[in-house]
Amino acid sequence: MKNRILSIKRERDSELIATGYRVRDKMTNNPFFPAPPAALETASQLLPEFISLVGHSMNRDKEVIERKKKQKLILTSLLTEVADYVTLTCKGNRLMLLSSGFTISGKYNNREEPVIKLLKVELGPPGIATTRVKRLRGARVYIHQYTDQEPSSETAWTQVFSKDAKHTFRGLQSVKKYWFRVAAIARDGQFVYSPVVERVIQ
C-alpha cells in the first residue's frame, strides 16, 4: 500500500510521546474516526506517567529505567492498535491518514529544526529563581532543570515537568551557584535544550 502508517515500534521515547499526544489531539472529535478503539483513551491516560519515567530515567536509576521500558511496551502496543484501526478505516486515503496524527509514508516539506535560543533566569527573594523560555511551537511538555554542580555528561539534574514555558523554583540555597536549563519535547519527538545559564542565588 502506497499510503501507509509508519511503524512506531522503533520510535525513541520522546518521539513516542509526541506521537501519542499528536494522535490524541488529531483523532478527538475527528469525523473520519467516529468510533476509535478504547486503546486511544488508555494511551492518553498513560502518557503523563511515561513522560515522568522518561525524565527520571535520565538519572540512570535502574529500577526507573526498567519501569520506563515496560511502560513503553504497553504504550507502543496501545498506539499500534489505534494505528491498525486507522489503517482499516482509511483504506489508503492519504488525507484521512494524515488527519489521524500518525506519521505516514511519502514526502513531507522540510521544516526548520526547532531551537530554544534564549533562557531567562530571574532571581526573586532569597532562595527563589524563575526559568523562562519562549514557547516552542508544538511542544507539549517543558522540563525545567537545575543543578548545583558544574554541568557535565554525568550531571544529575533536579527537574520539574510542566506544560508551561515558565517555572519558579523555591527553596534554593542562598549565596550559592546554580546552573539552569530548560528542555522541551518538540512536535517530532526531539528533545530540544536551551543554553545553560549560571546564577548565584540571593
Backbone as a printed PyTorch tensor [residue, N CA C, xyz], in Angstrom:
tensor([[[  0.8440,  -1.1920,   0.0000],
         [  0.0000,   0.0000,   0.0000],
         [  0.8810,   1.2450,   0.0000]],

        [[  0.6280,   2.1470,  -0.9350],
         [  1.4980,   3.3110,  -1.0850],
         [  1.4120,   4.2360,   0.1140]],

        [[  0.1960,   4.5910,   0.5080],
         [ -0.0040,   5.4330,   1.6820],
         [ -0.2440,   4.5420,   2.8940]],

        [[  0.6880,   4.5560,   3.8160],
         [  0.5570,   3.6820,   4.9850],
         [  1.1690,   4.3500,   6.1950]],

        [[  0.7310,   3.9220,   7.3680],
         [  1.2800,   4.4320,   8.6200],
         [  2.6220,   3.7700,   8.8780]],

        [[  3.6210,   4.5710,   9.2100],
         [  4.9390,   4.0300,   9.5170],
         [  4.9360,   3.4340,  10.9220]],

        [[  5.6690,   2.3520,  11.1090],
         [  5.7090,   1.6680,  12.3950],
         [  6.2500,   2.5820,  13.4870]],

        [[  5.6510,   2.4910,  14.6750],
         [  6.1140,   3.2830,  15.8150],
         [  6.9690,   2.4480,  16.7690]],

        [[  7.2000,   1.1800,  16.4360],
         [  7.8530,   0.2690,  17.3750],
         [  9.3090,   0.6210,  17.6510]],

        [[  9.9400,   1.3850,  16.7480],
         [ 11.3420,   1.7620,  16.9640],
         [ 11.4980,   3.2380,  17.2930]],

        [[ 10.4040,   3.8890,  17.6090],
         [ 10.4920,   5.3120,  17.9450],
         [ 11.2240,   5.5070,  19.2690]],

        [[ 11.9830,   6.5940,  19.3330],
         [ 12.6200,   6.9740,  20.5940],
         [ 11.5350,   7.3600,  21.6010]],

        [[ 11.9230,   7.4100,  22.8780],
         [ 10.9660,   7.7600,  23.9220],
         [ 10.2600,   9.0710,  23.6040]],

        [[ 11.0400,  10.0880,  23.2680],
         [ 10.4670,  11.4070,  23.0040],
         [  9.5780,  11.4000,  21.7670]],

        [[  9.9410,  10.6110,  20.7630],
         [  9.1170,  10.5050,  19.5500],
         [  7.7790,   9.8430,  19.8660]],

        [[  7.8160,   8.8270,  20.7210],
         [  6.5890,   8.1260,  21.0880],
         [  5.6510,   9.0570,  21.8580]],

        [[  6.2170,   9.8790,  22.7370],
         [  5.4140,  10.8540,  23.4770],
         [  4.7470,  11.8270,  22.5100]],

        [[  5.5380,  12.3450,  21.5780],
         [  4.9950,  13.2960,  20.6040],
         [  3.9070,  12.6490,  19.7540]],

        [[  4.1380,  11.4080,  19.3260],
         [  3.1430,  10.6950,  18.5300],
         [  1.8550,  10.5050,  19.3280]],

        [[  2.0000,  10.1040,  20.5800],
         [  0.8250,   9.8680,  21.4150],
         [ -0.0580,  11.0950,  21.5570]],

        [[  0.5600,  12.2280,  21.8770],
         [ -0.2170,  13.4570,  22.0430],
         [ -0.7880,  13.9490,  20.7130]],

        [[  0.0060,  13.8260,  19.6490],
         [ -0.4730,  14.2860,  18.3390],
         [ -1.6800,  13.4650,  17.8860]],

        [[ -1.6080,  12.1410,  18.0420],
         [ -2.7170,  11.2670,  17.6460],
         [ -3.9470,  11.5500,  18.5040]],

        [[ -3.7390,  11.7110,  19.8000],
         [ -4.8740,  12.0200,  20.6830],
         [ -5.5840,  13.2910,  20.2330]],

        [[ -4.8070,  14.3400,  19.9850],
         [ -5.3980,  15.6320,  19.6150],
         [ -6.0780,  15.5810,  18.2450]],

        [[ -5.4260,  14.9040,  17.2890],
         [ -5.9590,  14.8910,  15.9200],
         [ -7.1870,  13.9850,  15.7810]],

        [[ -7.2640,  12.9340,  16.5960],
         [ -8.3690,  11.9850,  16.4490],
         [ -9.5730,  12.3330,  17.3110]],

        [[ -9.3870,  13.2100,  18.2980],
         [-10.5110,  13.6160,  19.1390],
         [-11.5190,  14.4130,  18.3110]],

        [[-12.7530,  13.9540,  18.2780],
         [-13.8370,  14.5980,  17.5110],
         [-13.5380,  14.6760,  16.0170]],

        [[-12.7280,  13.7520,  15.5270],
         [-12.4200,  13.6950,  14.0990],
         [-13.5260,  12.8980,  13.3890]],

        [[-14.2440,  13.5320,  12.4500],
         [-15.3650,  12.8300,  11.7950],
         [-14.9440,  11.6090,  10.9900]],

        [[-13.6560,  11.5330,  10.6160],
         [-13.1890,  10.3550,   9.8920],
         [-13.1340,   9.1230,  10.7970]],

        [[-13.0240,   9.3650,  12.1060],
         [-12.8520,   8.2570,  13.0570],
         [-13.8960,   8.3770,  14.1720]],

        [[-15.1370,   8.0660,  13.8700],
         [-16.2190,   8.2660,  14.8430],
         [-16.1920,   7.3020,  16.0260]],

        [[-15.5400,   6.1590,  15.8660],
         [-15.5550,   5.1550,  16.9420],
         [-14.1640,   4.5820,  17.1660]],

        [[-13.2160,   5.4130,  17.6430],
         [-11.8550,   4.9110,  17.8730],
         [-11.8370,   3.8720,  18.9770]],

        [[-10.8710,   2.9660,  18.9510],
         [-10.7980,   1.9160,  19.9780],
         [-10.4800,   2.5040,  21.3560]],

        [[-10.8300,   1.7600,  22.3910],
         [-10.5690,   2.2000,  23.7670],
         [ -9.0810,   2.4010,  24.0090]],

        [[ -8.2390,   1.7760,  23.1980],
         [ -6.7880,   1.9020,  23.3530],
         [ -6.3360,   3.3550,  23.2410]],

        [[ -7.0740,   4.1730,  22.4910],
         [ -6.7040,   5.5760,  22.3470],
         [ -6.8180,   6.3160,  23.6740]],

        [[ -7.9150,   6.1200,  24.3760],
         [ -8.1220,   6.7540,  25.6710],
         [ -7.1320,   6.2200,  26.7050]],

        [[ -6.8900,   4.9190,  26.6810],
         [ -5.9390,   4.3210,  27.6260],
         [ -4.5350,   4.8760,  27.4170]],

        [[ -4.1210,   4.9810,  26.1500],
         [ -2.7980,   5.5330,  25.8400],
         [ -2.6960,   6.9740,  26.3160]],

        [[ -3.7470,   7.7450,  26.1200],
         [ -3.7510,   9.1480,  26.5540],
         [ -3.5560,   9.2530,  28.0610]],

        [[ -4.1730,   8.3420,  28.8000],
         [ -4.0610,   8.3560,  30.2560],
         [ -2.6720,   7.9510,  30.7350]],

        [[ -1.9700,   7.1260,  29.9390],
         [ -0.6440,   6.6520,  30.3330],
         [  0.4790,   7.6270,  29.9970]],

        [[  0.2220,   8.5600,  29.0810],
         [  1.2910,   9.4500,  28.6160],
         [  1.9460,  10.2680,  29.7310]],

        [[  1.1940,  10.9170,  30.6330],
         [  1.8610,  11.7070,  31.6870],
         [  2.8270,  10.8850,  32.5460]],

        [[  2.4160,   9.6600,  32.9080],
         [  3.2920,   8.8050,  33.7170],
         [  4.5380,   8.4110,  32.9290]],

        [[  4.3710,   8.1340,  31.6380],
         [  5.5240,   7.7600,  30.8160],
         [  6.4980,   8.9320,  30.7060]],

        [[  5.9800,  10.1370,  30.5430],
         [  6.8320,  11.3270,  30.4820],
         [  7.6430,  11.4570,  31.7620]],

        [[  6.9890,  11.2460,  32.8960],
         [  7.6810,  11.3300,  34.1820],
         [  8.7830,  10.2770,  34.2860]],

        [[  8.5030,   9.0620,  33.8450],
         [  9.5050,   7.9940,  33.8940],
         [ 10.6840,   8.2970,  32.9770]],

        [[ 10.4060,   8.8560,  31.8040],
         [ 11.4900,   9.2280,  30.8860],
         [ 12.4000,  10.2590,  31.5400]],

        [[ 11.8000,  11.2540,  32.1780],
         [ 12.5980,  12.2880,  32.8250],
         [ 13.4440,  11.7550,  33.9610]],

        [[ 12.8430,  10.9370,  34.8300],
         [ 13.5740,  10.4170,  35.9830],
         [ 14.6080,   9.3620,  35.5860]],

        [[ 14.4230,   8.7350,  34.4260],
         [ 15.4080,   7.7380,  33.9880],
         [ 16.7170,   8.3970,  33.5670]],

        [[ 16.6940,   9.7110,  33.3480],
         [ 17.9270,  10.4160,  32.9960],
         [ 18.9550,  10.3510,  34.1220]],

        [[ 18.4820,  10.0970,  35.3440],
         [ 19.3960,   9.9720,  36.4860],
         [ 19.9650,   8.5620,  36.6110]],

        [[ 19.6440,   7.6930,  35.6100],
         [ 20.2110,   6.3510,  35.4920],
         [ 19.8320,   5.4120,  36.6400]],

        [[ 18.6680,   5.6460,  37.2240],
         [ 18.1470,   4.7300,  38.2340],
         [ 17.6580,   3.4670,  37.5120]],

        [[ 18.2480,   2.3120,  37.8170],
         [ 17.9410,   1.0810,  37.0760],
         [ 16.4890,   0.6600,  37.2310]],

        [[ 15.9330,   0.8500,  38.4350],
         [ 14.5390,   0.4760,  38.6500],
         [ 13.6120,   1.3380,  37.7890]],

        [[ 13.8880,   2.6370,  37.7540],
         [ 13.0730,   3.5530,  36.9460],
         [ 13.2120,   3.2220,  35.4630]],

        [[ 14.4320,   2.9090,  35.0330],
         [ 14.6640,   2.5640,  33.6340],
         [ 13.8650,   1.3280,  33.2350]],

        [[ 13.8190,   0.3380,  34.1330],
         [ 13.0620,  -0.8850,  33.8460],
         [ 11.5640,  -0.5990,  33.7770]],

        [[ 11.0680,   0.2380,  34.6870],
         [  9.6560,   0.6140,  34.6650],
         [  9.3350,   1.3750,  33.3900]],

        [[ 10.2500,   2.2330,  32.9750],
         [ 10.0360,   3.0060,  31.7470],
         [  9.9470,   2.0790,  30.5380]],

        [[ 10.8210,   1.0580,  30.4790],
         [ 10.8050,   0.1100,  29.3580],
         [  9.4680,  -0.6260,  29.2740]],

        [[  8.9670,  -1.0620,  30.4300],
         [  7.6990,  -1.7880,  30.4530],
         [  6.5470,  -0.8800,  30.0300]],

        [[  6.5820,   0.3550,  30.5130],
         [  5.5290,   1.3120,  30.1560],
         [  5.5660,   1.6280,  28.6710]],

        [[  6.7710,   1.6930,  28.1070],
         [  6.9050,   1.9810,  26.6810],
         [  6.3140,   0.8590,  25.8480]],

        [[  6.5370,  -0.3920,  26.2560],
         [  5.9710,  -1.5320,  25.5310],
         [  4.4460,  -1.4730,  25.5240]],

        [[  3.8660,  -1.1310,  26.6790],
         [  2.4080,  -1.0300,  26.7780],
         [  1.8910,   0.0960,  25.8880]],

        [[  2.5440,   1.2540,  25.9730],
         [  2.1200,   2.4190,  25.1930],
         [  2.2440,   2.1520,  23.6910]],

        [[  3.3350,   1.5120,  23.2980],
         [  3.5390,   1.1720,  21.8890],
         [  2.4600,   0.2150,  21.3920]],

        [[  2.1220,  -0.7690,  22.2210],
         [  1.0910,  -1.7350,  21.8500],
         [ -0.2680,  -1.0530,  21.6760]],

        [[ -0.5880,  -0.1420,  22.5850],
         [ -1.8690,   0.5650,  22.5100],
         [ -1.9510,   1.4370,  21.2540]],

        [[ -0.8820,   2.1760,  20.9760],
         [ -0.8930,   3.0530,  19.8070],
         [ -0.8690,   2.2460,  18.5080]],

        [[ -0.2490,   1.0730,  18.5410],
         [ -0.2640,   0.1960,  17.3630],
         [ -1.6810,  -0.3030,  17.0920]],

        [[ -2.4200,  -0.5860,  18.1520],
         [ -3.8210,  -0.9860,  17.9950],
         [ -4.6340,   0.1410,  17.3530]],

        [[ -4.3700,   1.3820,  17.7980],
         [ -5.0630,   2.5360,  17.2070],
         [ -4.6710,   2.6910,  15.7380]],

        [[ -3.3770,   2.4970,  15.4370],
         [ -2.8960,   2.6180,  14.0550],
         [ -3.5600,   1.5760,  13.1560]],

        [[ -3.7680,   0.3730,  13.6690],
         [ -4.4270,  -0.6820,  12.8910],
         [ -5.8690,  -0.2760,  12.5660]],

        [[ -6.5430,   0.3220,  13.5510],
         [ -7.9130,   0.8100,  13.3290],
         [ -7.9290,   1.8910,  12.2520]],

        [[ -6.9730,   2.8110,  12.3260],
         [ -6.8970,   3.8930,  11.3450],
         [ -6.6510,   3.3210,   9.9470]],

        [[ -5.7420,   2.3680,   9.8650],
         [ -5.4210,   1.7560,   8.5720],
         [ -6.6490,   1.1070,   7.9430]],

        [[ -7.3980,   0.3520,   8.7390],
         [ -8.6020,  -0.3190,   8.2230],
         [ -9.6740,   0.6910,   7.8150]],

        [[ -9.7660,   1.7740,   8.5690],
         [-10.7960,   2.7770,   8.2980],
         [-10.4750,   3.5920,   7.0440]],

        [[ -9.1950,   3.9280,   6.8740],
         [ -8.8050,   4.8380,   5.7950],
         [ -8.6790,   4.1640,   4.4270]],

        [[ -8.3350,   2.8870,   4.4200],
         [ -8.1850,   2.1450,   3.1570],
         [ -7.2740,   2.8730,   2.1620]],

        [[ -6.1760,   3.4350,   2.6820],
         [ -5.1790,   4.0680,   1.8180],
         [ -5.4410,   5.5150,   1.4940]],

        [[ -6.5310,   6.1030,   1.9850],
         [ -6.8350,   7.5130,   1.7150],
         [ -5.8370,   8.3980,   2.4650]],

        [[ -5.0140,   9.1050,   1.7120],
         [ -3.9140,   9.8670,   2.3220],
         [ -4.4240,  10.9840,   3.2330]],

        [[ -5.4590,  11.6840,   2.8070],
         [ -5.9940,  12.7700,   3.6230],
         [ -6.4840,  12.2530,   4.9650]],

        [[ -7.1980,  11.1520,   4.9400],
         [ -7.6990,  10.5660,   6.1860],
         [ -6.5490,  10.1040,   7.0720]],

        [[ -5.5520,   9.4690,   6.4710],
         [ -4.3980,   9.0000,   7.2420],
         [ -3.6780,  10.1630,   7.9120]],

        [[ -3.4540,  11.2400,   7.1610],
         [ -2.7620,  12.4090,   7.7190],
         [ -3.5610,  13.0290,   8.8600]],

        [[ -4.8740,  12.9830,   8.7490],
         [ -5.7100,  13.6030,   9.7780],
         [ -5.6710,  12.8420,  11.0960]],

        [[ -5.1220,  11.6180,  11.0790],
         [ -5.0650,  10.8060,  12.3010],
         [ -3.9470,  11.2360,  13.2400]],

        [[ -2.9460,  11.9180,  12.7010],
         [ -1.8070,  12.3110,  13.5300],
         [ -0.6340,  11.3550,  13.4610]],

        [[ -0.8360,  10.1840,  12.8850],
         [  0.2720,   9.2440,  12.7140],
         [  1.1660,   9.7110,  11.5630]],

        [[  2.4320,   9.3200,  11.6060],
         [  3.3590,   9.5950,  10.5110],
         [  3.1230,   8.5660,   9.4200]],

        [[  2.9690,   9.0300,   8.1940],
         [  2.7080,   8.1020,   7.1070],
         [  3.8180,   8.1870,   6.0660]],

        [[  3.8520,   7.2110,   5.1820],
         [  4.8690,   7.1580,   4.1340],
         [  4.6580,   8.2990,   3.1500]],

        [[  5.7310,   8.6410,   2.4410],
         [  5.6270,   9.7090,   1.4460],
         [  6.4930,  10.8850,   1.8080]],

        [[  6.5000,  11.8730,   0.9550],
         [  7.3740,  13.0290,   1.1380],
         [  6.6610,  14.1140,   1.9380]],

        [[  7.4630,  14.8070,   2.7560],
         [  6.9690,  15.9340,   3.5270],
         [  7.8410,  17.1400,   3.2290]],

        [[  7.2450,  18.3000,   3.4070],
         [  8.0440,  19.5120,   3.2420],
         [  9.0550,  19.6140,   4.3730]],

        [[ 10.2700,  20.0390,   4.0390],
         [ 11.2990,  20.2200,   5.0580],
         [ 10.8990,  21.3470,   6.0060]],

        [[ 11.1590,  21.1300,   7.2880],
         [ 10.8540,  22.1530,   8.2830],
         [ 12.1320,  22.5220,   9.0240]],

        [[ 12.1600,  23.7480,   9.5250],
         [ 13.3280,  24.1840,  10.2750],
         [ 13.4250,  23.3810,  11.5730]],

        [[ 14.6680,  23.1130,  11.9760],
         [ 14.8880,  22.4120,  13.2300],
         [ 14.4630,  23.3100,  14.3890]],

        [[ 13.7050,  22.7830,  15.3500],
         [ 13.3020,  23.5960,  16.4990],
         [ 14.5070,  23.9440,  17.3610]],

        [[ 14.4840,  25.1060,  17.9590],
         [ 15.6130,  25.5360,  18.7870],
         [ 15.1160,  26.4930,  19.8670]],

        [[ 15.7110,  26.3880,  21.0500],
         [ 15.4700,  27.3490,  22.1240],
         [ 16.7240,  28.2130,  22.2190]],

        [[ 16.6260,  29.4320,  21.7680],
         [ 17.8080,  30.2940,  21.6670],
         [ 18.1640,  30.9730,  22.9870]],

        [[ 17.1610,  31.2400,  23.8090],
         [ 17.3990,  32.0590,  24.9920],
         [ 16.6760,  31.4940,  26.2040]],

        [[ 17.3850,  31.4240,  27.3180],
         [ 16.7940,  31.0640,  28.5990],
         [ 16.9770,  32.2450,  29.5490]],

        [[ 15.8790,  32.7270,  30.0970],
         [ 15.9400,  33.7910,  31.0960],
         [ 15.7860,  33.1810,  32.4810]],

        [[ 16.6950,  33.5480,  33.3760],
         [ 16.6060,  33.1060,  34.7660],
         [ 16.4900,  34.3560,  35.6330]],

        [[ 15.3310,  34.5510,  36.2340],
         [ 15.0620,  35.7340,  37.0310],
         [ 15.1740,  35.3810,  38.5110]],

        [[ 15.9790,  36.1560,  39.2270],
         [ 16.1530,  35.9260,  40.6580],
         [ 15.1210,  36.7390,  41.4300]],

        [[ 14.4640,  36.0970,  42.3860],
         [ 13.4740,  36.7680,  43.2070],
         [ 13.9880,  36.9480,  44.6220]],

        [[ 13.1200,  36.8240,  45.6110],
         [ 13.5510,  36.8590,  47.0120],
         [ 14.5240,  35.7110,  47.2900]],

        [[ 15.1700,  35.7150,  48.4500],
         [ 16.1360,  34.6540,  48.7610],
         [ 15.5860,  33.2520,  48.5240]],

        [[ 16.3820,  32.4430,  47.8190],
         [ 16.0260,  31.0500,  47.5840],
         [ 15.0910,  30.8020,  46.4200]],

        [[ 14.8040,  31.8440,  45.6340],
         [ 13.8330,  31.7100,  44.5440],
         [ 14.4490,  32.1050,  43.2110]],

        [[ 14.1990,  31.2860,  42.1780],
         [ 14.6430,  31.5990,  40.8180],
         [ 13.5790,  31.1040,  39.8480]],

        [[ 13.3360,  31.8920,  38.8060],
         [ 12.3240,  31.5450,  37.8030],
         [ 12.9770,  31.3560,  36.4480]],

        [[ 12.7230,  30.2120,  35.8250],
         [ 13.2310,  29.9450,  34.4780],
         [ 12.1150,  30.2250,  33.4710]],

        [[ 12.5130,  30.8270,  32.3390],
         [ 11.5140,  31.1930,  31.3400],
         [ 12.1280,  31.0970,  29.9410]],

        [[ 11.4270,  30.4270,  29.0220],
         [ 11.8470,  30.3800,  27.6170],
         [ 10.6620,  30.7680,  26.7510]],

        [[ 10.9320,  31.1280,  25.5140],
         [  9.8660,  31.3890,  24.5590],
         [  9.2220,  30.0630,  24.1910]],

        [[  7.8990,  30.0360,  24.1320],
         [  7.1960,  28.7910,  23.8400],
         [  7.6280,  28.2300,  22.4930]],

        [[  7.8480,  26.9290,  22.4790],
         [  8.2680,  26.2380,  21.2630],
         [  7.0270,  25.7060,  20.5640]],

        [[  6.8500,  26.0620,  19.3230],
         [  5.6480,  25.6650,  18.6040],
         [  5.5070,  24.1350,  18.5730]],

        [[  4.3560,  23.6590,  19.0210],
         [  4.0880,  22.2270,  19.0010],
         [  4.5710,  21.4870,  20.2390]],

        [[  5.3190,  22.1560,  21.1190],
         [  5.8430,  21.4770,  22.3140],
         [  4.7020,  21.1640,  23.2790]],

        [[  4.7050,  19.9600,  23.8190],
         [  3.6770,  19.5330,  24.7560],
         [  4.1540,  19.6260,  26.1970]],

        [[  5.4530,  19.4430,  26.3920],
         [  5.9990,  19.3680,  27.7420],
         [  7.3060,  20.1490,  27.8110]],

        [[  7.4780,  20.8620,  28.9050],
         [  8.7380,  21.5410,  29.1970],
         [  9.3260,  20.9260,  30.4600]],

        [[ 10.6300,  20.7550,  30.4710],
         [ 11.3250,  20.1890,  31.6320],
         [ 12.2780,  21.2490,  32.1530]],

        [[ 11.9320,  21.8390,  33.2870],
         [ 12.7580,  22.8820,  33.9070],
         [ 13.7440,  22.2020,  34.8560]],

        [[ 15.0270,  22.4880,  34.6950],
         [ 16.0590,  21.7640,  35.4160],
         [ 17.0670,  22.7130,  36.0740]],

        [[ 17.6450,  22.2290,  37.1890],
         [ 18.7650,  22.9490,  37.7940],
         [ 19.7080,  21.9530,  38.4600]],

        [[ 20.9350,  22.4020,  38.6790],
         [ 21.9220,  21.6090,  39.4000],
         [ 22.8690,  22.5580,  40.1130]],

        [[ 23.4600,  22.0930,  41.2080],
         [ 24.4570,  22.9100,  41.9030],
         [ 25.8730,  22.4050,  41.6060]],

        [[ 25.9740,  21.5250,  40.6070],
         [ 27.2760,  21.0330,  40.1670],
         [ 27.5280,  21.5110,  38.7450]],

        [[ 28.7710,  21.8360,  38.4440],
         [ 29.0690,  22.3020,  37.0920],
         [ 28.6620,  21.2140,  36.0920]],

        [[ 27.8350,  21.5600,  35.1010],
         [ 27.2690,  20.5470,  34.1970],
         [ 28.3170,  19.7540,  33.4300]],

        [[ 28.0430,  18.4550,  33.3350],
         [ 28.8550,  17.5530,  32.5300],
         [ 27.9330,  16.4210,  32.0730]],

        [[ 28.4670,  15.4590,  31.3590],
         [ 27.6470,  14.3390,  30.8870],
         [ 27.1490,  13.4710,  32.0350]],

        [[ 27.7660,  13.5980,  33.2040],
         [ 27.3890,  12.7880,  34.3570],
         [ 26.5010,  13.5440,  35.3420]],

        [[ 26.1690,  14.7840,  35.0570],
         [ 25.4130,  15.6080,  35.9840],
         [ 23.9950,  15.0880,  36.1740]],

        [[ 23.5640,  15.0200,  37.4450],
         [ 22.1790,  14.6830,  37.7700],
         [ 21.4170,  15.9880,  37.9860]],

        [[ 20.4120,  16.2250,  37.1760],
         [ 19.6370,  17.4630,  37.2370],
         [ 18.3720,  17.2540,  38.0690]],

        [[ 18.0590,  18.2270,  38.9130],
         [ 16.7530,  18.2680,  39.5620],
         [ 15.7840,  18.8700,  38.5540]],

        [[ 14.6370,  18.2400,  38.3610],
         [ 13.7800,  18.6810,  37.2610],
         [ 12.3080,  18.6640,  37.6180]],

        [[ 11.5780,  19.5360,  36.9370],
         [ 10.1340,  19.6510,  37.1160],
         [  9.4950,  19.6420,  35.7320]],

        [[  8.4950,  18.7870,  35.5460],
         [  7.7740,  18.7190,  34.2740],
         [  6.6000,  19.6830,  34.3210]],

        [[  6.3890,  20.3850,  33.2230],
         [  5.3270,  21.3800,  33.1960],
         [  4.8230,  21.5770,  31.7730]],

        [[  3.5740,  21.9960,  31.6630],
         [  3.0450,  22.3990,  30.3610],
         [  3.3990,  23.8460,  30.0540]],

        [[  3.9670,  24.5300,  31.0480],
         [  4.2900,  25.9480,  30.9030],
         [  5.7690,  26.1540,  30.5890]],

        [[  6.0530,  27.1980,  29.8330],
         [  7.4310,  27.5400,  29.4770],
         [  8.1040,  28.3490,  30.5810]],

        [[  7.4190,  28.4840,  31.7050],
         [  7.9430,  29.2480,  32.8420],
         [  7.7400,  28.4300,  34.1100]],

        [[  8.7480,  28.4560,  34.9980],
         [  8.6090,  27.7530,  36.2730],
         [  9.4400,  28.4640,  37.3340]],

        [[  8.9010,  28.4930,  38.5540],
         [  9.6020,  29.1100,  39.6840],
         [ 10.0860,  28.0350,  40.6470]],

        [[ 11.4010,  27.9990,  40.8640],
         [ 11.9990,  27.0880,  41.8490],
         [ 12.0860,  27.8080,  43.1930]],

        [[ 11.7720,  27.1000,  44.2430],
         [ 11.8450,  27.6480,  45.5930],
         [ 12.7230,  26.7600,  46.4690]],

        [[ 13.1890,  27.3190,  47.5590],
         [ 13.9880,  26.5380,  48.4960],
         [ 15.4310,  26.3350,  48.0830]],

        [[ 15.9190,  27.1530,  47.1390],
         [ 17.3260,  27.0710,  46.7590],
         [ 18.1960,  27.7250,  47.8290]],

        [[ 19.4350,  27.3220,  47.8780],
         [ 20.3370,  27.8120,  48.9200],
         [ 20.9010,  29.1770,  48.5360]],

        [[ 20.7670,  30.1360,  49.4190],
         [ 21.2440,  31.4940,  49.1440],
         [ 22.7650,  31.5410,  49.0470]],

        [[ 23.2420,  32.4870,  48.2780],
         [ 24.6730,  32.7300,  48.0510],
         [ 25.3540,  31.4440,  47.5590]],

        [[ 24.6680,  30.7390,  46.7080],
         [ 25.2280,  29.5220,  46.1350],
         [ 25.0020,  29.5420,  44.6270]],

        [[ 25.9600,  28.9820,  43.8990],
         [ 25.8810,  28.9860,  42.4410],
         [ 25.0520,  27.7920,  41.9450]],

        [[ 24.1530,  28.0900,  41.0050],
         [ 23.3420,  27.0590,  40.3680],
         [ 23.4070,  27.2220,  38.8510]],

        [[ 23.2020,  26.0980,  38.1690],
         [ 23.0980,  26.1180,  36.7090],
         [ 21.6820,  25.6950,  36.3320]],

        [[ 21.1110,  26.3830,  35.3500],
         [ 19.7300,  26.1310,  34.9440],
         [ 19.6690,  25.8340,  33.4530]],

        [[ 18.6820,  25.0390,  33.0500],
         [ 18.3650,  24.8430,  31.6380],
         [ 16.9190,  24.3690,  31.5220]],

        [[ 16.3760,  24.4760,  30.3270],
         [ 15.0190,  24.0200,  30.0630],
         [ 15.0460,  23.1430,  28.8170]],

        [[ 14.3700,  22.0190,  28.8900],
         [ 14.2210,  21.1450,  27.7250],
         [ 12.7470,  21.1290,  27.3140]],

        [[ 12.5220,  20.9890,  26.0270],
         [ 11.1570,  20.8690,  25.5180],
         [ 11.0980,  19.6610,  24.5990]],

        [[  9.9640,  18.9800,  24.6070],
         [  9.7600,  17.8880,  23.6600],
         [  9.0420,  18.4700,  22.4560]],

        [[  9.7490,  18.5300,  21.3390],
         [  9.2110,  19.1680,  20.1320],
         [  8.1660,  18.2820,  19.4680]],

        [[  7.5370,  18.8190,  18.4430],
         [  6.4370,  18.1260,  17.7690],
         [  6.8690,  16.7790,  17.1960]],

        [[  8.1170,  16.7010,  16.7170],
         [  8.5890,  15.4500,  16.1160],
         [  9.1920,  14.4940,  17.1350]],

        [[  9.0770,  14.8420,  18.4200],
         [  9.5910,  13.9770,  19.4650],
         [ 11.0140,  14.2800,  19.8970]],

        [[ 11.6280,  15.2320,  19.2670],
         [ 13.0050,  15.5810,  19.5820],
         [ 13.0780,  16.3490,  20.8970]],

        [[ 14.0940,  16.0400,  21.7250],
         [ 14.3600,  16.8330,  22.9110],
         [ 15.1590,  18.0650,  22.4880]],

        [[ 14.6670,  19.2410,  22.8160],
         [ 15.3300,  20.4970,  22.4580],
         [ 15.7380,  21.1830,  23.7580]],

        [[ 17.0330,  21.4830,  23.8900],
         [ 17.5340,  22.0820,  25.1240],
         [ 17.8790,  23.5490,  24.9260]],

        [[ 17.6440,  24.3230,  25.9690],
         [ 18.0690,  25.7190,  25.9880],
         [ 19.5510,  25.7870,  26.3240]],

        [[ 20.1620,  26.9550,  26.1390],
         [ 21.5170,  27.1250,  26.6800],
         [ 21.4820,  26.9790,  28.2070]],

        [[ 22.6030,  26.6320,  28.8020],
         [ 22.7120,  26.5580,  30.2580],
         [ 23.0530,  27.9520,  30.7850]],

        [[ 22.3400,  28.3630,  31.8330],
         [ 22.5510,  29.6810,  32.4270],
         [ 22.9840,  29.5070,  33.8770]],

        [[ 24.0020,  30.2370,  34.2540],
         [ 24.5630,  30.1630,  35.6110],
         [ 24.1190,  31.3770,  36.4220]],

        [[ 23.7060,  31.1290,  37.6580],
         [ 23.2810,  32.2220,  38.5360],
         [ 23.7130,  31.9250,  39.9760]],

        [[ 23.9840,  33.0000,  40.7410],
         [ 24.2220,  32.8890,  42.1790],
         [ 22.9390,  33.3540,  42.8650]],

        [[ 22.3540,  32.4700,  43.6470],
         [ 21.0610,  32.7390,  44.2660],
         [ 21.1950,  33.7740,  45.3810]],

        [[ 20.2170,  34.6390,  45.4530],
         [ 20.2240,  35.6610,  46.5100],
         [ 19.9730,  35.0340,  47.8730]]])
